[in-house]
Amino acid sequence: MSKNHESHPYLTFSLGEEKFAISVEYVQEVVELEQVTKVPNAPDYMLGIINLRGRVLPLLDTRMKLGLKRTEITKKSRIMILDLTTADDKSLQVGALVDIAKEVIELAPDDIQEAPDFENYKTQAPITGIVNNRGDITMIMDIDRIFSTADIVQLNTLN
């Protein structure tokens, strides 16, 4: 069995002290946080809706989707505009609020370690792998688990 050594680009970002990465294939762009319109009766993790050049998109708090405390919005906060695909191959877009969008890095499959598996952690965790760069840990985000398209389809009916 031959290993695939071809590297792929990942966008790195921070949520508090934790570092994450997401494949750039899902990221349309990164934008600054502007006006957010609150939506009544929306789930806690939905901050509201945003207007992105005439398109209305749901804005989700990535921290809350990961079970962390609500994001404190700062001048460094950014919105990753994510392209998601539903089970019936429809394209959906959503804004994901992060504390800091950092850089695009190239990772080969050999650079990514499997997530640890203890007490069903691997099956519960919304990460697909871990990169250990000389002790600096970056978790590869499982976008399908964190931003499930079923949730997004439901949110799109709210706005």
C-alpha positions as CSV (number, residue, x, y, z in Angstrom):
1,M,0.0,0.0,0.0
2,S,1.6,3.3,-1.1
3,K,1.3,6.4,1.0
4,N,0.1,9.7,-0.5
5,H,2.9,12.2,0.3
6,E,1.2,15.1,-1.6
7,S,0.7,18.1,0.8
8,H,-2.5,20.0,1.1
9,P,-3.1,23.6,2.3
10,Y,-4.8,24.2,5.7
11,L,-5.9,27.5,7.2
12,T,-4.8,27.8,10.8
13,F,-6.8,29.8,13.4
14,S,-7.0,30.2,17.2
15,L,-9.9,29.9,19.6
16,G,-8.4,31.2,22.9
17,E,-5.1,29.4,23.5
18,E,-6.0,26.4,21.2
19,K,-4.8,26.2,17.7
20,F,-6.9,24.6,14.9
21,A,-6.6,24.0,11.2
22,I,-9.2,23.5,8.5
23,S,-8.6,22.4,4.9
24,V,-8.7,25.4,2.6
25,E,-11.0,23.5,0.2
26,Y,-13.9,24.5,2.6
27,V,-12.8,28.1,3.1
28,Q,-14.1,30.6,0.5
29,E,-12.6,33.6,2.3
30,V,-11.8,35.3,5.6
31,V,-13.5,38.6,6.4
32,E,-13.6,41.1,9.2
33,L,-16.5,41.1,11.6
34,E,-19.0,43.8,10.7
35,Q,-22.7,44.2,11.6
36,V,-24.5,41.1,12.9
37,T,-28.3,41.0,12.9
38,K,-29.7,38.9,15.7
39,V,-32.3,36.2,14.8
40,P,-35.1,35.5,17.4
41,N,-35.3,32.0,18.8
42,A,-32.0,30.9,17.1
43,P,-29.8,28.3,18.7
44,D,-27.2,29.6,21.2
45,Y,-24.3,29.0,18.8
46,M,-25.9,31.2,16.1
47,L,-24.8,34.7,16.6
48,G,-27.1,36.0,13.9
49,I,-27.0,36.7,10.2
50,I,-24.5,38.8,8.2
51,N,-24.7,40.5,4.8
52,L,-21.8,39.4,2.6
53,R,-21.9,41.5,-0.5
54,G,-25.7,41.0,-0.8
55,R,-25.8,37.4,0.4
56,V,-27.3,36.7,3.8
57,L,-25.4,34.0,5.7
58,P,-25.8,32.5,9.2
59,L,-23.0,33.4,11.5
60,L,-22.0,30.7,14.0
61,D,-19.8,30.9,17.1
62,T,-17.1,28.3,16.5
63,R,-16.2,28.2,20.2
64,M,-19.8,27.3,21.1
65,K,-20.0,24.7,18.4
66,L,-17.0,23.1,20.1
67,G,-18.5,23.3,23.5
68,L,-16.3,26.1,24.7
69,K,-17.4,29.4,26.2
70,R,-18.9,32.1,24.0
71,T,-16.4,34.1,21.9
72,E,-15.3,37.5,23.2
73,I,-15.2,39.6,20.0
74,T,-12.0,41.6,19.5
75,K,-10.4,43.6,16.7
76,K,-8.6,40.3,15.7
77,S,-11.8,38.3,15.4
78,R,-12.5,37.1,11.9
79,I,-15.2,35.3,10.0
80,M,-14.3,32.3,7.9
81,I,-16.8,31.9,5.1
82,L,-17.2,28.2,4.7
83,D,-18.5,26.3,1.7
84,L,-20.4,23.2,2.8
85,T,-22.1,20.5,0.7
86,T,-25.3,18.8,1.8
87,A,-26.1,15.1,1.4
88,D,-28.0,16.0,-1.8
89,D,-25.0,17.9,-3.2
90,K,-26.3,21.4,-2.6
91,S,-23.8,24.1,-1.7
92,L,-24.3,26.0,1.5
93,Q,-22.3,28.9,2.9
94,V,-21.9,29.8,6.6
95,G,-19.8,32.3,8.5
96,A,-17.8,30.8,11.3
97,L,-16.5,33.2,13.9
98,V,-12.9,32.6,15.2
99,D,-10.6,34.5,17.5
100,I,-7.7,34.9,15.1
101,A,-7.3,33.6,11.5
102,K,-3.5,32.9,11.2
103,E,-1.9,31.5,8.1
104,V,-2.2,28.9,5.4
105,I,0.2,26.0,5.9
106,E,1.0,23.0,3.8
107,L,0.6,19.6,5.5
108,A,1.3,16.1,4.1
109,P,-0.6,13.1,5.4
110,D,2.6,12.1,7.2
111,D,2.6,15.4,9.2
112,I,-0.9,14.6,10.7
113,Q,-1.1,12.2,13.6
114,E,-4.3,10.3,14.4
115,A,-6.3,11.8,17.2
116,P,-5.8,10.0,20.5
117,D,-8.3,7.3,21.3
118,F,-9.1,7.0,25.0
119,E,-12.5,6.3,26.5
120,N,-14.3,6.9,23.1
121,Y,-12.6,10.3,22.7
122,K,-11.8,9.7,19.1
123,T,-15.4,8.9,18.2
124,Q,-16.6,12.0,20.2
125,A,-14.0,14.6,19.3
126,P,-14.7,16.9,16.4
127,I,-11.1,16.6,15.1
128,T,-9.6,14.4,12.5
129,G,-6.0,14.6,13.5
130,I,-3.2,16.4,15.3
131,V,-0.1,18.2,14.1
132,N,2.8,18.4,16.5
133,N,5.2,21.0,15.3
134,R,8.0,20.9,17.9
135,G,5.5,20.8,20.8
136,D,3.1,23.3,19.3
137,I,-0.1,21.3,18.9
138,T,-2.6,22.1,16.2
139,M,-5.9,20.2,15.9
140,I,-7.3,19.5,12.4
141,M,-11.0,20.3,12.6
142,D,-13.6,17.9,11.4
143,I,-15.8,20.4,9.5
144,D,-18.6,17.8,8.9
145,R,-19.0,17.1,12.6
146,I,-18.8,20.8,13.8
147,F,-20.8,22.4,11.0
148,S,-23.3,19.7,10.1
149,T,-25.2,20.6,7.0
150,A,-28.4,19.5,8.6
151,D,-28.0,22.2,11.2
152,I,-27.1,24.8,8.6
153,V,-30.2,23.9,6.4
154,Q,-32.3,24.4,9.5
155,L,-30.6,27.7,10.2
156,N,-31.2,28.9,6.7
157,T,-34.9,28.5,7.3
158,L,-34.6,31.0,10.1
159,N,-33.3,33.9,8.0
